[in-house]
Amino acid sequence: MKITVLKKGGKSVDRDRSPQDLPSLIQDETNIVWVDIDDWNDQVVKVLTETFHFHPLSVEHALESRHHPFVENYGDYISFTVHGVARETDSHSFITHELDGFLGKNFLVTYHDHSFRSIDHVESLLETSSAALSRGADFLLYKILDQIIDAYIPVVDDFDDSIDKLEEQIFKTKDGQTAILEEIMRLKRSVGRLIRISAKQSSVLYRIASGELGQISAEARPFFRDVFDHLQRVATMAESHRELIGSLMDVQLSVISNKTNDIMKLLAIFSALMLPLTLIAGIYGMNITLPDNDHPNAFWHILGVMGVISLLLLIYFRRKGWIRGFRANSMDEEGEAGSKD
C-alpha cells in the first residue's frame, strides 16, 4: 500500500505516511490523498471498511477479478472498474488487466494486482509536475484514465500491421491455408475483445464526463470528455478492423475455393485424357478377333492411335482455355475480389 499526499494548489508531495495517518489526512480537505494498493490483505480491508467506510459490496467487487468496466455512485464516493492494456498484449493476444478504484471529494483509492503503466507514469509525474495533479482527486483520476486509454492506440496500430501482413500472405502462400485461417481467427477474437471492452468502458467514461456524478468537478469534466473522445476513436477503429478481418476471411475462403477448383480442373482433364485410352485398351484386351490383331506391329499401332487421340484432346482443351491460362485467370479473379474488399 502506497500513500501519497498532495496539497491542493501546491507542489509538495508527501509519500512518508502510514495507514494510521489516513483518518486525519482525509479530514483535512486541503489534502489530496492517493492510496494505491497492489497487494490485498487484512490491513487493506480494514482501511477500506473502517477508515474510508466503503460499502462492503463495493469492497467485495474490488477484491474480485474479471469484472466488466462499470461505475457506481455511493453518494460520498464512486466505485469504478476499468481495464488497461497489459504490457504483453499484441494483436494476436489482446489482454487487459483490471483497475478498481474509489473516488471521493479529496481522495482516490486504486487497486490492481498487476503492474499498470498508467499508475507508474502518474507516479513519475508527481516528481516532475505535481502542480498539474494537485487540482483535485478527480484530476488525478483523469490523468490515470488518460494514460490507460492512450495505451490502446499502439494496440490498434498493431492490428493495422497484422491485417496488412495477412493480406500479403493470403495471395503468396501456396500451402498452409489452415494456418492463415487460424491467424485470422486469433486476430478476430482479439478485435472482438477490444470492441467489447471499449464499448463497456465508453459507458463508464460517458457517465463520468456527463456531469452525472457529483464527485467530478465542473472544471474536470472537459478533460474526461477528451478521454471519452479518445476511447470513441479507438472503438470506431476497432469496428473498422472487424469489418476488414471479415473481408480477409471471405477472401481467404475464396482463394481456397479457387485452388480447389484448379485441382478439380486438373483431375478432370486427366480423367478426360484417360477415358478414351482406357476404352481402347479395354476393347483390345477382350479375347476376341479384332482388326489388326494379327499384325506384327499391332501393339505400336494401338499406342500410336492412343497418342494421336491424347494429342487431339490436349489441343482441344488448350483452345478452350482449360489448360493454358486457367491458373492465371483464377488468380486474376482473386485479385479483383481483394481490390473490391
MIFI-840947 format. One record per residue (C-alpha): residue in one letter; x, y, z. Coordinates in Angstrom, 2 decimals. Example, Ala and Ser with C-alpha at 12.3 -4.5 7.8 and 13.67 -1.06 7.14 Angstrom:
BEGIN
  type       xx       yy       zz
     a    12.30    -4.50     7.80
     s    13.67    -1.06     7.14
//
This chain:
BEGIN
  type       xx       yy       zz
     m     0.00     0.00     0.00
     k     1.44     3.34    -1.11
     i     0.05     6.56     0.34
     t     0.69     9.83    -1.48
     v    -0.47    13.19    -0.17
     l    -0.61    16.45    -2.13
     k    -1.81    19.86    -1.11
     k    -4.46    21.43    -3.34
     g    -2.75    24.01    -5.49
     g     0.63    23.13    -4.01
     k     3.72    21.44    -5.38
     s     4.87    19.34    -2.43
     v     4.44    15.57    -2.46
     d     4.41    13.61     0.79
     r     4.98     9.88     0.49
     d     6.13     9.23     4.05
     r     2.73     8.33     5.51
     s     1.28     5.25     7.20
     p    -2.29     3.87     7.21
     q    -2.72     5.21    10.75
     d    -2.40     8.76     9.35
     l    -5.25     8.35     6.87
     p    -8.19     9.49     9.08
     s    -6.59    12.86     9.83
     l    -5.35    13.27     6.25
     i    -8.82    12.70     4.79
     q   -10.47    15.09     7.23
     d    -8.24    17.90     6.01
     e    -9.98    18.95     2.77
     t    -6.89    20.80     1.57
     n    -5.21    17.41     1.15
     i    -5.43    15.17    -1.90
     v    -4.86    11.62    -0.70
     w    -3.99     8.86    -3.15
     v    -3.84     5.31    -1.82
     d    -2.50     2.80    -4.34
     i    -2.92    -0.86    -3.40
     d    -1.24    -3.74    -5.21
     d    -1.50    -6.43    -2.52
     w    -4.77    -7.39    -0.85
     n    -4.58    -8.29     2.86
     d    -6.48    -7.84     6.12
     q    -4.95    -4.42     6.71
     v    -6.22    -3.23     3.33
     v    -9.75    -4.47     4.08
     k    -9.63    -2.69     7.44
     v    -8.52     0.58     5.85
     l   -11.24     0.43     3.19
     t   -14.09    -0.52     5.51
     e   -13.15     1.31     8.73
     t   -11.13     4.31     7.58
     f   -12.88     5.13     4.30
     h   -16.19     3.49     5.29
     f   -16.72     1.98     1.87
     h   -19.77    -0.21     1.36
     p   -18.94    -3.92     1.81
     l   -20.32    -4.72    -1.64
     s   -18.02    -2.18    -3.31
     v   -15.04    -3.61    -1.41
     e   -16.07    -7.12    -2.46
     h   -16.31    -6.04    -6.10
     a   -12.85    -4.52    -5.94
     l   -11.43    -7.74    -4.49
     e   -12.94    -9.96    -7.17
     s   -11.34   -10.12   -10.59
     r   -12.78   -10.29   -14.12
     h   -15.42    -7.62   -13.66
     h   -16.66    -5.70   -16.65
     p   -15.98    -1.94   -16.61
     f   -18.58    -0.15   -14.50
     v   -19.10     2.87   -12.25
     e   -21.41     3.06    -9.24
     n   -22.36     6.12    -7.23
     y   -22.47     5.59    -3.45
     g   -23.19     9.21    -2.56
     d   -19.99    10.32    -0.84
     y   -17.81     8.42    -3.31
     i   -17.94     6.46    -6.53
     s   -16.68     2.94    -7.14
     f   -15.38     2.08   -10.58
     t   -13.65    -0.63   -12.59
     v   -11.73    -0.04   -15.82
     h    -9.48    -2.21   -17.92
     g    -5.97    -1.29   -19.01
     v    -3.90    -2.94   -21.74
     a    -1.42    -5.45   -20.38
     r     2.26    -4.99   -21.19
     e     2.38    -8.34   -23.01
     t    -0.56    -7.50   -25.29
     d    -0.18    -7.74   -29.05
     s    -2.57    -8.05   -31.96
     h    -2.80   -11.84   -31.62
     s    -3.43   -11.86   -27.89
     f    -5.34    -8.87   -26.58
     i    -5.01    -8.96   -22.78
     t    -6.30    -6.44   -20.27
     h    -5.83    -6.06   -16.54
     e    -8.45    -4.73   -14.17
     l    -8.06    -1.50   -12.23
     d   -10.55    -0.94    -9.41
     g   -10.92     2.34    -7.61
     f   -12.82     4.67    -5.33
     l   -13.05     8.43    -5.82
     g   -14.18    10.80    -3.10
     k   -14.09    14.53    -2.52
     n   -10.38    14.65    -1.70
     f    -9.17    11.09    -2.05
     l    -8.52     8.46    -4.68
     v    -8.02     4.77    -3.92
     t    -6.78     2.43    -6.67
     y    -6.33    -1.33    -6.53
     h    -4.64    -3.60    -9.06
     d    -2.95    -6.98    -8.86
     h    -0.81    -6.43   -11.98
     s     1.66    -3.73   -12.92
     f    -0.04    -0.72   -14.54
     r     1.89     1.58   -16.84
     s    -0.59     4.38   -16.20
     i    -0.01     4.17   -12.44
     d     3.76     4.17   -12.93
     h     3.52     7.13   -15.29
     v     1.41     9.23   -12.92
     e     3.74     8.42   -10.03
     s     6.64     9.70   -12.08
     l     4.66    12.84   -12.95
     l     4.29    13.57    -9.25
     e     8.04    14.02    -9.10
     t     8.26    16.40   -12.04
     s     4.92    18.22   -12.38
     s     2.90    17.65    -9.23
     a     1.21    21.06    -9.54
     a    -0.82    19.81   -12.52
     l    -2.14    16.94   -10.41
     s    -2.83    18.93    -7.24
     r    -6.02    20.50    -8.58
     g    -8.12    17.73    -7.07
     a    -8.56    13.97    -6.74
     d   -10.69    13.96    -9.89
     f    -7.78    15.44   -11.89
     l    -5.58    12.67   -10.54
     l    -8.12    10.11   -11.76
     y    -8.30    11.87   -15.14
     k    -4.56    11.52   -15.64
     i    -4.66     7.81   -14.83
     l    -7.59     7.16   -17.18
     d    -5.97     9.24   -19.90
     q    -2.85     7.09   -19.76
     i    -4.94     3.90   -19.76
     i    -6.83     4.90   -22.91
     d    -3.69     6.17   -24.67
     a    -2.18     2.70   -24.22
     y    -4.90     1.32   -26.52
     i    -3.61     3.29   -29.52
     p    -0.44     1.21   -30.15
     v    -2.55    -1.96   -30.00
     v    -4.89    -0.58   -32.68
     d    -1.86     0.28   -34.82
     d    -0.57    -3.25   -34.32
     f    -3.88    -4.56   -35.66
     d    -3.32    -2.45   -38.80
     d     0.10    -4.03   -39.37
     s    -1.20    -7.56   -38.77
     i    -4.06    -7.09   -41.23
     d    -1.65    -5.78   -43.91
     k     0.65    -8.78   -43.41
     l    -2.24   -11.22   -43.66
     e    -3.42    -9.61   -46.90
     e     0.01   -10.29   -48.42
     q     0.22   -13.84   -47.08
     i    -3.18   -14.85   -48.44
     f    -2.06   -14.49   -52.08
     k     1.55   -15.55   -51.61
     t     1.12   -18.72   -49.57
     k     0.64   -21.84   -51.68
     d     0.12   -24.18   -48.75
     g    -0.82   -23.76   -45.12
     q    -4.22   -22.20   -45.74
     t    -5.34   -23.61   -42.39
     a    -2.56   -21.74   -40.61
     i    -3.69   -18.46   -42.18
     l    -7.29   -19.14   -41.18
     e    -6.15   -19.77   -37.60
     e    -4.24   -16.48   -37.70
     i    -7.32   -14.64   -38.95
     m    -9.47   -16.20   -36.23
     r    -6.98   -15.22   -33.49
     l    -6.98   -11.67   -34.83
     k   -10.78   -11.67   -34.98
     r   -11.06   -12.80   -31.36
     s    -8.63   -10.11   -30.21
     v   -10.50    -7.37   -32.07
     g   -13.79    -8.67   -30.70
     r   -12.48    -8.44   -27.15
     l   -11.22    -4.91   -27.80
     i   -14.66    -3.90   -29.07
     r   -16.43    -5.39   -26.04
     i   -14.07    -3.73   -23.56
     s   -14.13    -0.36   -25.29
     a   -17.95    -0.38   -25.54
     k   -18.41    -1.03   -21.82
     q   -15.61     1.36   -20.92
     s   -17.19     4.07   -23.07
     s   -20.36     3.92   -20.98
     v   -18.26     4.35   -17.82
     l   -16.42     7.38   -19.18
     y   -19.64     8.86   -20.52
     r   -21.19     8.81   -17.05
     i   -18.06    10.33   -15.54
     a   -17.80    13.08   -18.17
     s   -21.51    13.92   -18.43
     g   -21.80    15.57   -15.02
     e   -24.00    12.80   -13.63
     l   -21.55    12.14   -10.79
     g   -21.10    14.89    -8.24
     q   -17.59    13.75    -7.34
     i   -16.37    15.09   -10.71
     s   -15.98    18.85   -10.65
     a   -17.16    21.06   -13.50
     e   -13.52    22.02   -14.18
     a   -12.52    18.38   -14.65
     r   -15.40    17.29   -16.89
     p   -13.93    18.66   -20.17
     f   -10.79    16.61   -19.53
     f   -12.83    13.44   -19.04
     r   -14.79    14.24   -22.21
     d   -11.47    14.36   -24.05
     v   -10.61    10.89   -22.72
     f   -14.06     9.71   -23.76
     d   -13.48    11.03   -27.30
     h   -10.17     9.16   -27.49
     l   -11.87     5.93   -26.49
     q   -14.62     6.51   -29.04
     r   -11.99     6.78   -31.76
     v   -10.45     3.52   -30.57
     a   -13.88     1.85   -30.68
     t   -14.54     3.17   -34.19
     m   -11.19     1.93   -35.46
     a   -11.80    -1.45   -33.83
     e   -15.14    -1.76   -35.64
     s   -13.39    -0.93   -38.90
     h   -10.78    -3.62   -38.20
     r   -13.51    -6.18   -37.54
     e   -15.01    -5.46   -40.96
     l   -11.59    -5.75   -42.60
     i   -10.94    -9.05   -40.87
     g   -14.32   -10.32   -42.06
     s   -13.32    -9.37   -45.60
     l    -9.99   -11.16   -45.13
     m   -11.86   -14.28   -44.12
     d   -14.04   -14.10   -47.24
     v   -11.00   -13.56   -49.49
     q    -9.12   -16.46   -47.88
     l   -12.07   -18.80   -48.34
     s   -12.36   -17.62   -51.94
     v    -8.65   -18.34   -52.52
     i    -9.04   -21.82   -51.04
     s   -12.10   -22.43   -53.21
     n   -10.26   -21.30   -56.36
     k    -7.30   -23.53   -55.56
     t    -9.67   -26.44   -55.05
     n   -11.27   -25.67   -58.42
     d    -7.82   -25.68   -60.04
     i    -7.16   -29.13   -58.64
     m   -10.54   -30.38   -59.82
     k    -9.89   -28.98   -63.31
     l    -6.56   -30.78   -63.45
     l    -8.12   -34.05   -62.32
     a   -10.98   -33.64   -64.80
     i    -8.52   -33.09   -67.69
     f    -6.50   -36.12   -66.62
     s    -9.68   -38.22   -66.45
     a   -10.81   -36.98   -69.86
     l    -7.45   -37.99   -71.36
     m    -7.52   -41.43   -69.77
     l   -11.13   -42.27   -70.70
     p   -10.64   -42.97   -74.45
     l    -7.30   -44.67   -73.80
     t    -8.93   -46.94   -71.23
     l   -11.74   -47.69   -73.68
     i    -9.32   -48.70   -76.43
     a    -7.22   -50.79   -74.03
     g   -10.37   -52.50   -72.75
     i   -11.65   -53.32   -76.22
     y    -8.33   -54.77   -77.44
     g    -7.96   -56.62   -74.17
     m   -11.02   -58.77   -74.93
     n   -10.38   -62.35   -76.07
     i   -11.99   -61.91   -79.50
     t   -10.78   -61.30   -83.05
     l   -10.32   -57.58   -83.72
     p    -8.93   -55.59   -86.68
     d    -5.14   -55.54   -86.88
     n    -4.87   -58.18   -84.13
     d    -2.61   -60.44   -86.23
     h    -0.35   -57.67   -87.50
     p     3.23   -57.91   -86.10
     n     3.20   -54.16   -85.23
     a    -0.34   -54.14   -83.81
     f     0.91   -53.03   -80.37
     w     2.64   -49.97   -81.82
     h    -0.37   -49.14   -83.99
     i    -2.63   -49.10   -80.92
     l    -0.16   -46.94   -78.98
     g     0.01   -44.56   -81.94
     v    -3.78   -44.25   -82.05
     m    -3.82   -43.57   -78.29
     g    -1.13   -40.92   -78.69
     v    -2.99   -39.18   -81.51
     i    -6.24   -39.17   -79.51
     s    -4.41   -37.74   -76.47
     l    -2.77   -35.05   -78.60
     l    -6.08   -34.08   -80.22
     l    -7.73   -33.84   -76.78
     l    -4.91   -31.67   -75.44
     i    -5.21   -29.35   -78.45
     y    -8.97   -29.14   -77.93
     f    -8.61   -28.40   -74.20
     r    -5.99   -25.78   -74.87
     r    -8.15   -23.99   -77.46
     k   -10.99   -23.98   -74.93
     g    -8.65   -22.38   -72.40
     w    -8.91   -25.26   -69.94
     i    -5.17   -25.88   -69.81
     r    -3.35   -22.69   -70.72
     g    -4.20   -19.71   -68.51
     f    -6.83   -21.19   -66.19
     r    -4.46   -20.75   -63.23
     a    -3.73   -17.15   -64.17
     n    -7.41   -16.42   -64.67
     s    -8.25   -17.73   -61.18
     m    -5.55   -15.53   -59.62
     d    -6.93   -12.51   -61.52
     e   -10.36   -13.25   -60.04
     e    -8.83   -13.42   -56.55
     g    -7.07   -10.11   -57.11
     e   -10.31    -8.46   -58.24
     a   -12.12    -9.82   -55.17
     g    -9.37    -8.43   -52.92
     s    -9.49    -4.98   -54.56
     k   -13.27    -4.81   -54.14
     d   -12.94    -5.60   -50.44
//
